[in-house]
Structure formats: structure tokens, C-alpha cells
Amino acid sequence: MISPPILSTQYPDSDGKPMAENTLQYQWIVYLVENLKQLFAEQTAFVAGDLLWYPVQVPPGQTPPRQAPDAMVVLGRPQGDRGSYKQWEEDGIAPQVVFEIISPSNTVAEMATKQAFYAQHGVLEMYFYDPDSENFWGLVRNTADEEPRLVMALNLPWTSPLLQIRFEQWADGLRVFYPDGEPFKTLQEVVKERDRALEREAQTQRQLDRALAKLKELGIEPDTLN
């Protein structure tokens, strides 16, 4: 009988918590992750949502520090499947940008703890958004300081120094834009745009088929027009 492999429990891939507490929070996480993946599709960057990040290794038996940002961007690391993000296996590169979507159960103390964790472990930009209250804030590392520190960043509209995406406050809430000014899109909007493009292609083909059929009725073979 073959014994099952011994699984390490020191760095589990799950913290037992749900990805989101409600549909609105889930929609925002997906919205950010999918658009950020599109933004960096042609670059070396790892984008993930609700993935445990372990910044340091610890001796056996100790509990490692960890957080699971709702969305994170790691420039310089390739996209790909991971059970968790173990920084020592990723050339020591920490996520440079993280996002947190606030849920009703999140407390001020919890957010303060996350901010301190991200600041301690090298995050350069962190953004927090509460879709219920529409409050949005963030902190950006001020690299001009002799000893870099995190400073309040946001007077909307705000452009991320690293990602070059723009955040704007609209009447219906926060909106995010690509560097070229195009808005981030929901999956539903992407599907609708794809369907419209497919319909335009089909309509063009139908028009071409009718034109060819008309030529044949007139006794003209399309090949003779070349």
C-alpha cells in the first residue's frame, strides 16, 4: 500500500474564510482582478484575488505571518497557478499594490492591522474601498523620504503611480480607468461587447453573401472581377 504524501500544514493554502461576504464585495473583487489581469496581459506580472501571501519563512512549529488581499499585483513575477504566494519562492518580491474591498463585518481595527502588515512587508500602494458607504482611501509609500513611510495619498481623481490606473468618484460610486482612459469593465459588459462584435461580423458576412448572390443572378462570377 502506498502511503499518502505528507502535507505541510505550516503554510496552508486556505485560511478557512470565504472569498467574500456578499455579492457586492464579490463583484468588486472579480472586477478588479479581471481588469488588472487584462492590463498586464502582455507584461510579466502576477495578479491574484483572495490569495494567501506569506512574506517570510519561519522556523518549524511557528505560525507564519500572512494576509490574503482581495486583489494584489506583483510586478516582475509571471502569471500562473499558485496555492498561495510564498515570497521566498518568488525571488523575494513582495506585492507592490494591494486592494481591500470592505465588507460589513470588517472593523476599523482590522483595517489598521492590515495597513500595518502591508507597510511592514513592503507594499508600495494599498487601496481600500467600501462599496456600501462609497468611502475610498489609500496609502502610498513616499520613496522620496530618506526612510520611506506611508502617507495618505488620495484626492480623487487619483492615479496610481505604479499601475497608472485612475480612480474617480462618480454619482453611482467609484469608477476605475485604464491608463488610456478606457473604463474598467464588468464581466457582463465584456460579454455584451463580445456578443455585439460577433453580431457585427455575422451581419457583415450576411451582406457579403447577399451581394455575391446578386452578382451570380446577373451572371457575373465574383472571380472575374479580380
Secondary structure as UniProt FT lines:
FT   HELIX           23..39
FT   TURN            40..42
FT   STRAND          45..48
FT   STRAND          53..54
FT   TURN            60..61
FT   STRAND          71..75
FT   STRAND          85..86
FT   HELIX           87..89
FT   TURN            90..92
FT   STRAND          97..101
FT   TURN            104..105
FT   HELIX           108..120
FT   TURN            121..122
FT   STRAND          125..130
FT   TURN            131..134
FT   STRAND          135..142
FT   TURN            143..144
FT   STRAND          149..152
FT   STRAND          158..159
FT   TURN            161..163
FT   STRAND          166..170
FT   TURN            171..172
FT   STRAND          173..177
FT   TURN            179..180
FT   HELIX           187..217
FT   TURN            218..219
FT   HELIX           222..225
//
